[in-house]
């Protein structure tokens, strides 16, 4: 059983929904980002999504794009992102870490070398937003053979004909993007999300986690009531970007986690 599977089993046993938090590796600084990451579990985060900085993050809004730029200016690399996981694992061997980003840095390192390093660093899953299911041979299948979950995104435009293809090699959980467009663009509406989550769950036994547009504890709670959990990224990264202290960022994260756990 992977760390992700174990986490969802534990949450189900506890009668709780999942809270997933996204941060960008290397933001606001190499050391500062790691400090925030290490504090996430105590703030109630069940799964950490760790952003891999990339120069052309086409699916991200300005908040995540700026975080990536700051990280790259701080000298962050894919290798240093994996160092985050290694450092984190010295004190936490249970909280799942999912790398989220784009294929180019992985391709540049070489898939086999990357997967070997990722597994050794304690990474549990991958979300690679620019690799469609038609390219599963590139990374998805090798990743699963290496023991990593490959988490796929479903969107409002993923119709019933497309959905089985999206779900075919997905593992860990399904990430439902609550709206079309880029990250951080609008506020989520749980009434719109509920039927879509139900539609996905009718075709898979995997947990369905909802992200995009969740900015408050109230929104996290509302989404968690209709899904298996909530993801927050831009609202957290925005506070990091404006210079909030680590303590203040983690306090905000805790309010979000508490909201999701009430769902």
N, C-alpha and C positions, 0 to 999 in steps of 0.2 A: 504494500500500500504506500503510495506516495505521500509526502507531507501535505499536499493539497487534499487528497482523498481523506487523509486522517483528520485534517482540520474540519472538513465538512461533516464527517461522521461525528466528531466531537460536538460541533455546533448543533447538529440535529438532536443528539442525545440531550443537550442542554436546553433545547427548545428555543434556540436563538438563530437569527439571521446573520449573515456574514457582513463585515465591514472591510472593504479593500481600499487602501490608500496608495496614491501614486505620488512619487517624488522623482525629480531628475537627479541622477548621480552627478556630483560636482557642483551642486547649487545649494546655497549661495557661494560656497567655497568647497574645496576638496574635503577639508576637515569638518566644516560646518554641515555639509550634507550628510556625512557619516554619523555625526552626532544626532541629527534629526532621525535618521534611519534607525539608529539603536534605541531611540526613545519611542518609536511607534508602537511596539507591542504593549508597553505599559500604558499607552494612551488608548488601548482598546482595539488596535488594528489586528485583524485576523490574518490578512494576506497583504504582503507588500508588493506593489508594482514599482519596479525600479527602471526609470527611463534611461535609455542608452542615447547619449547626445549624438546628434547627427546634423549635418549642415543644411539639409533640405527636407525638413519635417512637414510634408505636404498635407497631412491629415490633422495637423495641430493648429489651434488658434494662436493668437499673439502671445498669450500668457506662457504657454508651453514652449513656443518658439524662442521667446526671450530667455527662458530658463536654459534651453539648450545652448543658446549663444553664450550665456554667462558661463556655463559649464565648459564649453570648448575654449573660451578665453582663459579659464582657470587651468587649462592643460588637461582636461579630462579626456580619457580614451576608453575604448572598449576594455582594454586590459585593466585599467584602473577601476572601471565599473565592476569587473569581476573581483578586484581586490576589496571592494566594499563588502561583497558577499562573504569573502574569506574572513574579514575582520568581524563582521556581524556574527558569523557562525561560531566564533570563539566563545561567545556568551549565550547564544540562542540557537539551539539545534532543532527547534520545532516550528517556528513561524515560517510559512512558505514564502519564497521569493520568486517573483515572476519578472523576467526581463521583458520590457516593452519598448518597441521601436521599429527600426527599418532594417531591411535586409543588407544594404550596402556594407556597413561595417563588418557584419558577419561574413559576407562573401569575400571581403578584402582580406580577412584573417585566414579564411579557408574553413569550410563547414566542419570538417573532421577535427581540426585543431581547436576550433571554437567549442564544439560540443564536449570534447575531452576536458578543456579548461573549465567550462561552465559546470559540468558535473562535479569536477574536483573542487570547485569553489563553493558548492552548495546551492546552486540554482535549481529550482524545481520545475519551472515552466517558462514558455516563451509566448509572447504575443508579437507577431511580426505583421504589421498592418498592410504592407504592400506586397505580400505573397498570397495570391488567390489559391483556392483549392486545386486548380489545374496545375499548379507548380509544387504539389506536395512532395514530389521526388527530390526537390532541391533541398528542403530543410525539414519539413514536417515529419516525414517518415523516418529519416535518419535520427531526428531528435527523439522520437518515441522509442526507437530501437536503443538509443543511449540511456533511456530511462527518464526523459523529460516529458512533461505534459506539453502539448501544443494546443493553445487556446485560441479559438477562432471567434471573430466578430460576426454577429448578425445585426442587421440594420432594418429600419422600416421598409426598405426597398427589397429586402430578401424575401421573395414571394414563395409560395408553397412549392413551386417547381424547383427553385434554387436551393431551398433550405436543406433538403437531404444531402446535397453535394457539400454544403458548408459543414454539416454535422458529421460527415462520413469519417473523417480522421481526427475529429476534435476530441480532446480528453481534458480532464481536470474540471473545467467548467466552461460554459458558453458565456461570452461577454456580449450582452445586448446593448447596442448603441441606441439610445432612446430617441435620437433625432438625426436627420440627415445634416451634413455640413461638418464643420470643424469643431474641435474641442472648445468648451467654454463659451459657446455662441449664444445659448438661450437657457431658459429654465425648464426643467423636466416637468411633465404633467403625468402624474401617476395614473390618471384615468385613461390616458392614451397608451400607457405602457402595459397595463394589465392584460388586455386581450392578446397583445403580441407575445408577452411572456407565456401565457397559456398556450398559444399556438406552438411556440418552440417546445415547451415541455410535453406537448402531446406527441412529439417525435423523438424525444431523447430522455434518458434517465439522468442526464448530467444536471447539476445545479445551473440555474440561469441567474447571472449577476448583471445588474443594470448600471450603466455609467453614462456620462455626458449630461450636463445641466443640473447636477446636484450640488447645491451651494450652501445649504443650511441643514441643521439637525432635523428640522421639520420635514424637509424634502427627503432626507435620507430615510426617515421613519416611514414616510408615505410610500416610497419606492420599495422598501424592504417588506412592507405588508403585502405587496403583490408579486414579489420576486424572492429569490433565495438570498439576496443581499444587495448592497449598493457599493458603487465605486465613486470616490471623489478624487479628482486630480487638480484641475485648474484652480479651484477655490483655495486649496492648500498651497499650491505653487505661487499663487498671487501674493499670499502673505509672506512667503519666503522672499519673493522678489522685491517687496516693498521694505524689507529690512526688519521684519518682526523678529524678536529673539526666539531662540530655540524653544524656550519655555512657553512663550506665547503661541507659537505654531502648534506645539504639542497639546496645549490646552484647548485650542480650537479643534484639533483633530479629535480629542476626547469627546467634545460635544457632538461631533458628527457620528462617532462610533456609538455613543450612547443612544443617539437617535435611531441608527440602524438596528441596534440590538433590541430596541423596543418594538421593532416592526413585526 
